[in-house]
Amino acid sequence: MLAIVGGSGLYSPGDDFQLEESLAPETPYGETSAEIGVGRWHGVPLAFLARHGPRHRIPPHRINYRANLWALGQLGVTRIIAVNAVGGIAAELPPRTLALPDQIIDYTSGREHSFEVGEDQPVRHVDFSYPYSEVLRTALVAAARQQQLALVEKGTYGVTNGPRLESAAEIERLRRDGCTMVGMTGMPEAALARELEIDYACLALVVNWAAGVADGVIEMTEIVEHIEHGMRRVKALLGVTAKMVAA
């Protein structure tokens, strides 16, 4: 089954999602961010989880990533498309751009990054050379081309702790490191999915220029406006992709 993990601005797949049940699975790691909606979307089975919870109440550094991923795995989810709002660092990523990162750099701290606690069994190391599923990335690219939606097909996602936005100097450091976009929720979500052997891809919506890239300060009203505009295209792209990966 496919799951969508919704980030800022995406709290349901859309009005055409036929919800069959809302589940609050028990996990060894505590509660999920929200109930998981299970149903059918565009004729295919789908699970949906709002990463930040109802009414966007959970900040990035307080999200229970382990509970979220564990619960999806227990429901039989084998593929996840995560939607993330990001800031654009590279020139080709202005606000409202859809992007498909193929790499990630983790700058976060203080988060539970693994299911491997090493208490009663040997630690298992997983390969993370290429963090995103090529199967899902290929499907997203094909869906975008089918709908004639512009999509930047590569990029490196730098993940910061939040919830504050970054300083201009921090963004300059990320740029030197090779990051083309910045956000706060890409990790440890991607790595946890890899530990569970769940195919995982990120669909990023650029909602602002990162600090120092453009003149002036970052206005939250503009971010909200870009989110509202962009999520219509996100939902359209996800709908076509869902049918492709379920075929």
Residue pairs with C-beta under 8 A, 6 or more apart in sequence:
1 45
1 46
1 47
1 75
1 76
1 77
1 78
1 79
2 44
2 45
2 46
2 47
2 77
2 78
2 79
2 80
2 81
2 242
2 245
2 246
3 36
3 46
3 47
3 48
3 49
3 72
3 75
3 77
3 79
3 80
3 81
4 10
4 13
4 46
4 47
4 48
4 49
4 80
4 81
4 82
4 83
4 238
4 242
5 49
5 51
5 68
5 72
5 80
5 81
5 82
5 83
5 189
6 12
6 13
6 48
6 49
6 50
6 51
6 83
7 51
7 52
7 82
7 83
7 84
7 85
7 185
8 52
8 56
8 85
8 207
8 227
9 85
9 205
9 227
9 228
9 230
9 231
10 50
10 83
10 231
10 234
10 235
11 50
11 54
11 56
12 37
12 48
12 50
13 41
13 46
13 48
13 235
13 238
13 239
14 41
14 235
14 239
16 41
16 42
16 239
17 37
17 39
17 40
17 41
17 46
17 48
18 39
18 40
18 41
19 37
19 38
19 39
20 38
20 39
20 40
21 37
21 38
21 39
22 35
22 36
22 37
22 38
23 35
23 36
23 38
23 71
23 75
24 31
24 32
24 35
24 36
25 32
25 36
25 71
25 74
25 75
27 66
27 67
27 70
27 71
27 74
28 70
29 64
29 66
29 67
29 70
29 112
30 64
30 67
31 64
31 67
32 49
32 64
32 67
32 68
32 71
33 49
33 50
33 51
33 52
33 53
33 58
33 63
33 64
33 67
33 68
34 49
34 50
34 53
34 54
36 47
36 48
36 49
36 71
36 72
36 75
37 47
37 48
37 49
38 45
38 46
38 47
38 48
38 75
39 45
39 46
40 46
41 239
41 242
42 239
42 240
42 242
42 243
43 243
44 242
44 243
44 246
45 246
46 242
47 72
47 75
47 77
49 68
49 71
49 72
51 58
51 63
51 68
51 82
51 185
51 189
52 58
52 59
52 60
52 63
59 162
59 163
60 161
60 162
60 163
60 184
60 185
61 108
61 110
61 111
61 161
61 162
61 163
61 184
63 185
65 111
65 112
65 188
65 189
65 192
66 112
66 115
66 188
66 192
68 189
69 189
69 192
69 193
69 196
69 198
70 115
70 196
72 80
72 198
73 196
73 198
77 198
78 198
78 199
79 133
79 135
79 136
79 198
79 199
79 200
79 245
80 193
80 198
80 199
80 200
80 201
81 136
81 140
81 200
81 201
81 202
81 203
81 238
81 241
82 185
82 186
82 189
82 190
82 200
82 201
82 202
82 203
83 202
83 203
83 204
83 205
83 234
83 238
84 157
84 183
84 185
84 186
84 202
84 203
84 204
84 205
85 183
85 204
85 205
85 207
85 223
85 227
86 93
86 99
86 157
86 181
86 182
86 183
86 204
86 205
86 206
86 207
87 165
87 166
87 171
87 181
87 182
87 183
87 206
87 207
87 208
87 209
87 210
87 211
87 213
87 218
88 94
88 95
88 97
88 180
88 181
88 206
88 208
88 209
88 210
88 213
89 158
89 171
89 174
89 175
89 179
89 180
89 181
89 182
89 210
89 213
90 155
90 175
90 180
90 181
92 152
92 180
93 99
93 152
93 155
93 180
93 181
93 206
94 206
94 209
95 206
95 207
95 208
95 209
95 222
95 226
96 205
96 206
96 207
96 226
96 229
96 230
97 150
97 152
97 205
97 206
98 144
98 149
98 150
98 151
98 152
98 203
98 204
98 205
98 206
98 230
98 233
98 234
98 237
99 151
99 152
99 155
99 180
99 181
99 203
99 204
99 205
99 206
100 132
100 137
100 140
100 141
100 151
100 152
100 153
100 154
100 155
100 201
100 202
100 203
100 204
101 132
101 154
101 155
101 156
101 157
101 180
101 181
101 186
101 202
101 204
102 130
102 132
102 137
102 153
102 154
102 155
102 156
103 130
103 131
103 132
103 155
103 156
103 157
103 178
104 131
104 132
104 156
104 157
104 158
104 159
104 186
104 187
104 190
104 202
105 156
105 157
105 158
105 159
105 174
105 177
105 178
105 179
106 113
106 159
106 186
106 187
106 188
106 191
107 158
107 159
107 160
107 161
107 174
108 159
108 160
108 161
108 184
108 187
108 188
109 161
110 161
111 161
111 187
111 188
112 188
113 187
113 188
113 191
113 192
114 188
114 191
114 192
114 195
115 192
115 195
115 196
116 123
116 124
116 195
124 195
126 191
126 194
126 195
127 194
128 191
128 194
131 190
131 191
131 194
131 200
132 190
132 200
132 201
132 202
133 199
133 200
133 201
135 199
135 245
136 199
136 200
136 201
136 241
136 245
137 153
137 201
139 241
139 244
139 245
140 151
140 201
140 203
140 237
140 241
141 151
141 153
142 244
143 149
143 237
143 240
143 241
143 244
144 150
144 151
144 237
146 240
147 236
147 237
147 240
149 233
149 236
149 237
151 237
155 180
155 181
155 204
156 178
156 179
156 180
156 181
157 179
157 180
157 181
157 182
157 183
157 186
157 202
157 204
158 174
158 177
158 179
158 181
158 182
158 183
159 182
159 183
159 184
159 185
159 186
159 187
160 166
160 170
160 182
160 183
160 184
161 184
162 184
163 184
165 211
165 218
166 174
166 182
166 210
166 211
167 211
167 212
168 211
168 212
169 212
170 211
171 182
171 210
171 211
171 212
171 213
172 212
174 182
174 210
181 204
181 206
181 210
182 210
183 204
186 202
189 200
190 200
190 202
193 199
193 200
194 200
203 234
203 237
203 238
205 226
205 227
205 230
205 231
205 234
206 226
206 230
207 223
207 226
207 227
207 230
208 218
208 222
208 223
208 226
209 218
211 218
